[in-house]
Each structure stands twice: as C-alpha cells, then as structure tokens.
Amino acid sequence: MVKIIPIFCLSYSFKEGQQVCLVMEYVQGQDLTHANRLTEKEGLHYIRQIGSALMVVHENNLVHRDVRPANIMMRQGKREAVLIDFGLAVGFDHPLTTINPTTADGFTPLELYHVDAERGAYTDVYSLAATLYQLLTGEKPPSVRDRSLARAKLKPPQEVNPQMSDRTNQAILRGMALAPEERPQTMQEWLDLLGVVPQFPQPWRRWDLTMWLTIIGTIATILGTIAAFLALKPPSAPPPEPTPEITPTSQQVQPETQ
C-alpha cells in the first residue's frame, strides 16, 4: 500500500467584499523559523521533502517564488515538512511584479527584483538553498541586493558550521549563485549535488497541480457565493398571529324567538 505524503499545501486566494482571503489547509505544528541550527542530517531530511514538493510544482510550469523557513511547516508529532503559502505562485511565463526592497530578505533571488527577468525552477533553487543555509548555520543569509552591490558577502556556511560536509557546503553555494545561469537549472540537479533522493509517492507525479488549483478555486468561489447570499438575504417576516376565537358567555344576549 502506497502511503500518501502531503508534501505541499495548496492554497487559493479570493475576494469576499473588500476582504482578500486565502484558503489553505490548516497544518498543526510549527514553521522552520523555530528550528535553530539543525544537524546536517535533519536539515537534509526536511529539504529533501520540500525539494520533492517543488519538483511537482515545477513539473506543472509553476514557480513558488516565496520559499523560506516561515513557509515550511513541520507537522506536530511527525518528521514531515509541508510547503505552504502558494499565494505568489505563478507560471514561468506569467507577468511579474517586482519585490518590495524593504520587505524582501535573504531568501529572494535576484531575478525577482526585475519585471522583465526570466525565472524558472532555478528561482526556487536559490530560495531553498538559502533556507538550508539558515537551518544549518542559524544565521539568515544576506540580501541578494546587498550582495549584488558588493555591500555584503555570502560567508560559506561551513565557516559558520564547521561540522557541515564539503558536499553540502558546495551545494548551498552553487544554489545561491547570484546569476541564475550559474545555479543548477532544476531542483533535481540541485538535490543531486546534495546527494539526496526526492521523496514522494508516484501518484503525485501524475496529478495535475493546475487541476487541483482549479478545483480548490471553484470550491472557494462556491463557498464565498453562499456566504454572500446568506449575508445579503433579507430576514423572513414573522408569521401572522392567529385571530382569537370569540367564545360565547352566559352574559351574551340571545335573540328573541317569534
């Protein structure tokens, strides 16, 4: 029997009145921002799962664009990592808006700062490599903008964590290359550099991610329509009170008979 491992959590955004809503699975547990300097074995365990999830995303010509420790949940009581928050996921050829420089951090690759820049699987490779950097060093990597302007330098993670293997150190540095063409072009290539094998049941590879996004969107739309209908429906009028019966009493005057 094949065990289905939920390696990513789909989400769908819609607007209800003036409120923007995001529908997604509730994952009980903590995100990886609470993981402070994991062992290399444990860090690669979670990266293997998220890398596998992103392979499915990329096979459907989508890029997540927001891979970071805060968007990776660890299920409570299990060693399962789940990729969440697909609110920024777009197709490889979808028009792109720039990242706000005041809110972007060390997990955002350089191409996401430019509207006309191409992006692909290598975009998420950078973010996942930066995530592994923080998991194994306990330090957030410097902003790619600061690196590109020579205002900061990426310290090799092995200098911070000498217990890290040379292989993992080099894979992180390759994955965080400034130029997209200098990174591994697919998630599979980067996982090969790490020496880990993707982990997902075969049925996931046959499922169409776009189809599931459409299904979730349809369900969210239906639920939103029902909620709006119930909110706008006028309250029903109360039923009319019954007319009281008049019961004859002994004091009533009876008509005279002829």
C-alpha positions in Angstrom: 0.0 0.0 0.0 1.4 3.4 -1.0 1.5 6.0 1.7 0.4 9.4 0.5 2.7 12.1 1.9 1.2 15.6 1.8 4.4 17.4 0.8 2.8 20.6 -0.1 -0.3 22.5 0.9 -2.3 24.1 -1.9 -3.9 27.5 -1.4 -6.3 29.7 -3.3 -7.0 33.4 -2.9 -10.3 35.1 -3.5 -12.0 38.3 -2.5 -15.1 38.5 -0.3 -16.4 42.0 -0.4 -13.4 44.2 0.4 -11.5 41.4 2.2 -8.9 39.4 0.4 -9.0 35.7 1.6 -6.6 32.8 1.2 -7.9 29.3 1.6 -5.4 26.6 2.6 -5.1 23.5 4.7 -4.6 24.0 8.4 -1.3 22.3 9.3 -0.9 21.9 13.1 2.7 22.4 14.1 5.5 25.0 13.8 7.3 26.5 10.9 11.0 26.1 10.3 11.8 29.6 11.7 11.7 27.8 15.1 14.4 25.3 14.0 17.7 26.7 15.3 20.8 25.2 13.7 19.7 21.7 12.9 22.1 18.9 12.3 23.1 18.3 8.7 21.2 15.0 8.6 18.0 16.6 10.0 18.2 19.6 7.8 18.7 17.5 4.6 15.7 15.4 5.7 13.4 18.4 5.5 15.0 19.9 2.4 14.5 16.5 0.7 10.8 16.7 1.3 10.4 20.3 0.2 12.6 19.8 -2.8 10.4 16.9 -3.8 7.3 19.1 -3.4 8.9 21.8 -5.6 9.7 19.3 -8.3 5.9 18.6 -8.6 5.3 22.4 -8.7 7.9 22.9 -11.5 6.5 20.0 -13.5 3.3 22.0 -13.8 5.3 25.0 -15.1 4.8 26.9 -11.8 7.3 28.7 -9.6 6.6 29.1 -5.9 8.5 32.4 -5.5 8.4 32.5 -1.7 10.3 29.5 -0.3 11.6 30.4 3.1 11.6 28.8 6.6 8.4 30.7 7.5 6.6 28.9 4.6 7.6 25.4 5.6 5.6 23.7 8.3 6.6 20.8 10.4 3.6 18.6 11.3 3.2 18.2 15.1 4.5 14.9 16.3 5.9 13.9 12.9 9.1 14.5 10.9 7.1 15.8 7.9 7.7 19.1 6.3 4.9 20.7 4.3 5.4 23.6 1.8 2.7 26.2 2.3 1.5 29.6 1.0 1.1 29.4 -2.8 -0.3 33.0 -2.8 2.7 34.2 -5.0 2.9 31.1 -7.2 2.8 31.9 -10.9 3.6 30.3 -14.2 7.1 30.5 -15.7 5.9 33.0 -18.3 3.4 34.9 -16.2 3.9 38.7 -16.0 5.9 39.5 -12.9 5.8 42.3 -10.4 8.9 43.4 -8.5 9.7 42.6 -4.9 9.4 45.3 -2.4 13.1 46.0 -1.4 12.0 46.9 2.1 10.4 43.6 2.8 12.5 41.1 0.8 15.2 39.2 2.6 18.0 36.8 2.1 15.8 34.1 0.5 14.8 36.1 -2.6 16.8 35.6 -5.7 18.0 38.5 -7.9 15.7 37.8 -10.8 12.6 38.5 -8.7 13.6 42.1 -8.4 13.2 42.8 -12.1 10.0 42.7 -14.0 11.4 41.5 -17.3 13.8 38.9 -15.9 13.1 35.3 -16.7 12.6 32.8 -13.9 12.2 29.1 -13.6 13.0 26.2 -11.3 16.3 27.8 -10.6 14.4 30.6 -8.9 13.1 28.3 -6.2 16.5 26.5 -6.1 18.0 29.8 -4.8 15.4 30.2 -2.1 15.6 26.5 -0.9 19.4 26.7 -0.8 19.1 29.9 1.3 16.7 28.1 3.6 19.1 25.2 4.1 21.8 27.8 4.8 19.8 29.2 7.7 18.8 25.8 9.0 22.4 24.6 9.3 24.1 27.8 10.4 21.4 29.5 12.5 22.0 32.7 10.5 19.9 34.4 7.8 21.9 34.8 4.6 22.5 38.4 3.4 20.1 40.1 1.0 20.9 39.3 -2.7 20.6 43.0 -3.4 23.4 43.8 -0.9 25.5 41.0 -2.4 25.0 42.3 -6.0 26.0 45.8 -4.9 29.1 44.5 -3.0 27.6 45.8 0.3 27.6 42.2 1.7 29.4 39.0 1.1 27.9 35.5 1.4 30.0 33.7 4.0 30.5 30.0 3.2 28.2 28.1 5.5 30.9 25.8 6.5 32.8 28.7 8.1 29.8 29.2 10.5 29.2 25.5 11.0 32.5 23.5 10.6 30.7 20.2 11.2 29.0 20.6 7.8 30.3 18.4 5.0 32.1 19.8 2.0 29.4 18.4 -0.3 26.6 20.3 1.4 28.7 23.4 1.7 29.4 23.5 -2.1 25.7 22.6 -3.0 24.5 25.6 -0.9 26.9 28.0 -2.5 26.0 26.7 -6.0 22.3 27.0 -5.3 22.8 30.6 -4.1 24.8 31.9 -7.1 23.8 35.4 -8.0 23.4 34.7 -11.7 20.5 32.3 -12.5 22.6 30.5 -15.2 25.3 29.7 -12.6 22.8 27.7 -10.4 21.5 24.2 -11.0 18.7 24.7 -13.5 16.3 22.1 -12.0 15.5 21.1 -8.5 16.6 17.5 -9.4 20.1 18.8 -10.3 20.4 20.6 -7.0 19.3 17.6 -5.0 21.8 15.5 -6.8 24.5 17.9 -5.7 23.3 17.4 -2.1 23.3 13.7 -2.6 19.6 13.2 -1.6 16.9 11.3 -3.5 13.5 13.0 -4.0 10.8 11.7 -1.7 7.2 11.5 -3.0 4.8 8.7 -3.9 4.4 8.1 -7.6 0.7 9.2 -7.7 1.8 12.8 -7.0 3.8 12.9 -10.2 0.7 12.0 -12.3 -1.6 14.6 -10.6 -2.0 17.9 -12.4 -1.3 20.7 -9.9 -3.2 23.2 -12.1 -6.3 21.0 -12.0 -6.2 20.9 -8.2 -5.7 24.7 -8.0 -8.8 25.0 -10.2 -10.8 22.6 -8.0 -9.9 24.5 -4.9 -10.7 27.8 -6.6 -14.1 26.5 -7.6 -14.9 25.3 -4.1 -13.8 28.6 -2.6 -15.9 30.5 -5.1 -19.0 28.4 -4.3 -18.4 28.9 -0.5 -17.9 32.6 -1.0 -21.1 32.9 -3.1 -23.1 31.0 -0.4 -21.7 33.2 2.3 -22.5 36.4 0.4 -26.1 35.1 -0.4 -26.7 34.4 3.3 -25.3 37.8 4.3 -27.5 39.7 1.8 -30.7 37.7 2.2 -33.3 39.8 4.0 -34.7 38.2 7.1 -38.0 36.5 6.6 -41.1 38.1 8.0 -42.6 36.6 11.2 -45.8 34.5 10.7 -49.1 36.4 11.3 -50.6 35.9 14.7 -53.8 33.8 14.7 -57.1 35.6 15.2 -58.5 34.8 18.6 -61.8 32.9 18.8 -64.8 34.6 20.5 -66.3 32.1 22.9 -70.0 32.8 23.9 -70.5 33.5 27.6 -73.6 33.4 29.7 -73.8 37.2 29.7 -74.3 37.4 25.9 -78.0 38.3 25.0 -79.7 35.6 22.9 -82.0 36.8 20.1 -85.8 36.5 20.9 -87.7 33.8 19.1 -91.0 34.7 17.4 
